[in-house]
Amino acid sequence: MTEATGSNDYSGRMDDVGRSGSGMSIEEQMGTSASISQKSLDMEDRPGGVGGPIGLDVGTSNIVMAQNRGSKISIAKQLNAFFAIPQSKFTKQILQQNDVVFFEHNKMYYIIGDSAENFANMFNANTRRTMEKGFLTLHEDEGVAIIQAIIKTLVQRPKKFGEVICFSVPGEPLRDNHGSSNLSGHESVIKMYLETLGYTPIAINEGLAVVMAELGDENFTGIGISMGGGMCNICLSYMSVPVIMYSIQKGGDNIDVSVGREVGLSATKIKGIKEGGTDLSILPKNKVELAIAIYYTDLVNHLVSSLEQVISSSNKIPKIADPVPIVISGGTASPKGFKEKFESALQSIRLPFEISSVRIAKDPLYTTAKGSLVMAVSEAK
């Protein structure tokens, strides 16, 4: 049995922030005035120089790293977000004294990671993201540099050059039109940056990572679903071979934005309320809870409908004699009552095989990172 260990023992200044795929350092990309200041990070754990393969979940909401430490799995995570505030010497001093991680650029401080959400809540505003609907966004000029910096707070240079790091990528999104996604560009940016740190990076589909983490006892056969902030990733696997992989570009962020619009609050504020203890198994007590329940139902129905649409229309489905399990991970699947809501919606569709069970992953926030680690260890042998 694996478990996450915990400590907050990292401190110091990030002097070596790595280089991007363009060959330029983050400071070079953002100008000579750019710098990153950090002290301690609010994380589950930080391996701190432990060697060996790494699993990395590059999610819209969170970036999570997993690495073996003896008989345990060490987990570290950081919010994939930033928040800009005006620059001043006094503010800089206060930020440093309070362990806030930030960029200094063009007379602004770009607060990154977990600290960004705290600032957004204080100003009743929204954090800004380096990713949107599962992919790196082009709407933010500093987005690539910032996601590299966030990854750098979690992943240090390997003790052994060429160490394997397996990182998650989304599936191609279902679309009503024939437009193309930014999957190849997104994957290339992350891969090139990890290479500059000295790793051998390998991409793994996010849904397959859920299968690798949770379905070992079922010979890695079943449906893995990762419900994150920007999208839901789905993978049907047969004996670890991905048969179907896709995504829908709806997730926790969609709920936050939609509910916030309905009740007149920021999406960041709704996210805090939702993560503070949403219970989908009871009747809503106020308009915020009612709106959250409505948009959760909409997301679950959309997800289940996509399963029927994609799987039933595929000619790739192997002949599966035994019923297969569905395992669901991700922060969006965390609320109490979610499993029952999903099972209820599942009764309304028909699939070409039977479902044996529906279960929520043991550690929904860390499942993708753990599955990526399973793959990384296998590739490193």
C-alpha positions, 0 to 999 in steps of 0.5 A: 500500500502506498501513501503520501508523506507530508512535510513543508521543509523547503526554503530558499530562493529559486535561482536556477529556474530552467530553460524553455523549449526556445532555449531562453531562460524564464528571465530572458523571456520576460526581460532582465527585470524578471525574477522569481522569489520563493520561500516555503511552499504549501505542499503535501511533501517535496522529495528534495533531491530524491532520485528515481523516476517521477510522475507528473500530473499537469492539470488545469487546476493543479500540478502534482508530482509523485516520486517513490521514497522507499516504500512510500510515494511522496506527493507534492502539489501546487496550484496552477494559477497566478495573480498580478498586483502592482510592484513596490519595494515594501510589498516585495518585502512583505511577500517574501516575509510571508512565503509567497512565490512570485514573479517580478516583471514590468512593475508588477508582481505575478503571484503564482501557485497556492498563494495566488488563490488567497490573493484573489479571494481577498480582492473578490477576483479570479485567479488567472490560469496558465491553462484553459480547458486542459491546454496551455492558453495563448491568452496569457503572455506570461503563461508558458514562463509561469507554468515552467516556474510552477513545475520548477517548484516541484521538480528539481534537476535529476541526480542522474541525467536522463532520469525518466519523468512521465507527464500527463496529457489530455485526450483529444476533445470531442468537438461539434465541428472539425477544429483542431486542438492544441494537444501537440503544441501543449505536449511539446512545450512541457516535454521540451522544458522537462528535457532542459532540466535533464529528464527523459520525458514521456507523455501519458494520457490522463485517463490511462494514468487513472487506469494505471494507478487504480486497476492493477488488480483488474489487469489494467482493464476498464474505464479510467475517468479523470475529472479536473478543472478544465476538462474530463479525460476518459480512457477505455483500456484493455490489459493496459492498452488504450483502446479509446481516449478522448476528453470533454472540455467541461470540468470544475471550472465550468461549474465555478464560472456558471454558478458564479454568473448565476449568483453574482460571485467570482468563480474563485469564490465559488471554487472555495465554497465548492471545495469547502464541503459540497454534498450532492446527496442532500437537498441544497440549503441556499441558492449557491448550493442549488446552482452547484447541484444543477451544474454538477448534474449537467456535467455528469449527464454530459459526461455519461452521454459522451461515453455512450456516444463514443464507445457505442459508435467505435469499431475498436472495442475488443470482445470483453467477456467479463464486466469492466469497472469504471474508476473516477478521479480528480478534484471535481469527483470529490464531493460526497454523493458524486458516485451515486449521481454518476451511477444514476446517470449511467443507468440511462445509457447502453454500452456494448459491455457490462459495467461491474462497478463504479468507484472513486479513486482512493486519492482523487487529487493524486491519482493521475500523478501516481499512475504516471509514476507507475508508467515512469517506473516501468519505462525506467526498467 
